[in-house]
Amino acid sequence: MIFRELRKDRGLSLQDLTDEINSRSFISKFEKGDSKISFHRLEHLLERLNVSMEEFLYLRAKSRGASSNVKAGCKPSL
């Protein structure tokens, strides 16, 4: 999962991200896909990684092979 890659790229352990909002166990389960996460908790973790929500969503889409339908000079279809 992209979140784990971001955490490891920054040299952080699960324990480094553990706080009153997210336990080590919860973060581990989230990284493995064994637990869903609320927007608030994800936003909090991303702030601790110094990653914007926009960057995270972009990297997530990119890792899943999603491509943009918007081409240079073209309006997106709605």
N, C-alpha and C positions, 0 to 999 in steps of 0.2 A: 504494500500500500504506500501511496505517495507520502503520507504523513510520517511514516517510519523512516523513509529515505531522507526527508527533510530534517528530521531529528538527528539521525546519524551523521548526515552531512555537516551538521553544526557541532558535532562532537558531544552531544547531550545524551545522557542516560534517561531511562524512565524515571529514576529517582530525582533527577534534576528538574523534571516537569511536575512532579508531585506537589500538591498543595491542598488547601482546604476545599477546593472545588473538584479537583480530579485526583483520585488515588492512583498509585502505581498499578494496582490490579485493573482498574477501569481503563487506564491508558493502554495497557497491554492488550486487553480484550478488544478495545477499539481498533488498535493497529492490526490485529489479526482478523478483524471483521466479525468478531463474536459478539459485539455490542454496538448498538446504535448510539448516536451522540446528539445531544440537543445543539441548536445553533449557538446558544450562549456558551456552552462548554467548549465547543470547537473554536469559537471566536477567541475565547480565553487562552486556549492552548496555542493557537496561531500567534497571538500577541506575544506569548512567552518565547516563541521561536523567531519572532521578528519577521513574520510572513503575513502579508495582507490576505484578506479573504479572496480578493480578485486573483492574486498570484496563485493561491492554493487551487482555486477552481480552474484556472487556466492550466496549471500543471497536471491536475487530475484529468481533465479532458484530453490533454495531450498524451498522457500515459495510457489512456483508453483508446487511443487512435482516432479520436473525434477530430474532424476537420471542419474548418469554418466554411460556411456557405457564402460568406461575404467576400467578394473579390474586389480588388482595387478598382475604384471608379464605378462600382455597381451598387445599387441600393438593395438592401436585403428584402426578400419577399416576405410578406406578413401572412 
